[in-house]
Structure formats: structure tokens, C-alpha cells
Amino acid sequence: DQSAKVMAIQLESIKKIDEIREKGMAGDDKKAMRQQIMDANGAADTQIKALLTDDQKSKFDAWQVKRQEEMKNRQPKPGGNN
């Protein structure tokens, strides 16, 4: 039951982010688009955490930190041959 609710939240978040990106591609304000995406992700995280136990919240937070580190490592290095 919990998994289904989390999945529904994530799917809704993906839809919102896709809509933001579609609208953002027409405009020049990438900074505003990025902020809207971050806000949508934050709202989804808040909804997910509301469903979790304290132990699950700790694991979720640790997973997010790990995911952020992995994303940083995948970004091209400045001045590299990417």
C-alpha cells in the first residue's frame, strides 16, 4: 500500500516536471524553470516523507544524499573533453 502511494506521488511529480520543462523550453528564464523543478521535487519529497516511518525517513534521507553525490559525479568537469 505504501509503495503504491509513493509511486503515485512520483508519477505526479514527473508529470509536473515535464510540464515545467515544456513551458520552460519556450522561455529564456532557465533559473526560474530550475527553481520550479526543485520546488516540485521538494513537494514530492514532503508528501513521500509523510507516508514513511521514522526509520524509513532516515533511509530515504541517506538515499537522497547518495543520489546527489552520484549526480555530481556524472556532471562533466569544467574544461574537460566532454
C-alpha positions as CSV (number, residue, x, y, z in Angstrom):
1,D,0.0,0.0,0.0
2,Q,2.8,2.4,0.9
3,S,4.7,1.6,-2.2
4,A,1.7,2.3,-4.4
5,K,1.2,5.7,-2.7
6,V,4.9,6.6,-3.2
7,M,4.7,5.5,-6.8
8,A,1.7,7.7,-7.4
9,I,3.4,10.7,-5.9
10,Q,6.5,10.1,-8.0
11,L,4.5,9.8,-11.2
12,E,2.6,13.0,-10.4
13,S,5.9,14.8,-9.8
14,I,7.3,13.6,-13.1
15,K,4.2,14.9,-14.9
16,K,4.6,18.3,-13.2
17,I,8.3,18.5,-14.0
18,D,7.7,17.5,-17.7
19,E,5.1,20.3,-17.9
20,I,7.5,22.8,-16.4
21,R,10.2,21.8,-18.8
22,E,7.9,22.1,-21.8
23,K,6.9,25.6,-20.8
24,G,10.5,26.5,-19.9
25,M,11.8,25.5,-23.3
26,A,9.8,28.3,-24.8
27,G,11.2,30.9,-22.4
28,D,14.7,32.2,-21.6
29,D,14.4,32.0,-17.8
30,K,16.3,28.8,-17.1
31,K,16.9,29.9,-13.5
32,A,13.1,30.2,-12.8
33,M,12.5,26.8,-14.5
34,R,15.1,25.2,-12.4
35,Q,13.6,26.7,-9.2
36,Q,10.1,25.4,-10.2
37,I,11.6,21.9,-10.8
38,M,13.3,22.0,-7.4
39,D,10.0,23.1,-5.8
40,A,8.1,20.3,-7.4
41,N,10.7,17.8,-6.2
42,G,10.6,19.2,-2.7
43,A,6.8,18.9,-2.6
44,A,7.0,15.3,-3.7
45,D,9.6,14.6,-1.1
46,T,7.4,16.1,1.6
47,Q,4.5,14.0,0.5
48,I,6.6,10.9,0.5
49,K,8.1,11.5,3.9
50,A,4.6,12.0,5.3
51,L,3.9,8.3,4.4
52,L,7.2,6.9,6.0
53,T,8.1,5.7,9.4
54,D,11.0,7.4,11.2
55,D,13.3,4.6,10.2
56,Q,12.2,4.8,6.6
57,K,12.7,8.6,6.7
58,S,16.3,8.2,7.8
59,K,16.9,5.7,5.0
60,F,15.2,8.0,2.5
61,D,17.4,10.9,3.5
62,A,20.5,8.8,3.2
63,W,19.4,7.6,-0.2
64,Q,18.9,11.2,-1.3
65,V,22.4,12.2,-0.2
66,K,23.8,9.3,-2.1
67,R,21.8,10.1,-5.2
68,Q,23.0,13.8,-5.1
69,E,26.6,12.6,-4.9
70,E,26.2,10.3,-7.8
71,M,24.6,13.1,-9.8
72,K,27.6,15.4,-9.0
73,N,30.0,12.7,-10.2
74,R,28.2,12.3,-13.5
75,Q,28.3,16.0,-14.4
76,P,31.0,17.0,-16.8
77,K,34.1,18.6,-15.4
78,P,34.8,22.2,-16.4
79,G,37.4,22.3,-19.2
80,G,37.1,18.6,-19.8
81,N,36.7,16.9,-23.2
82,N,33.1,16.1,-22.7
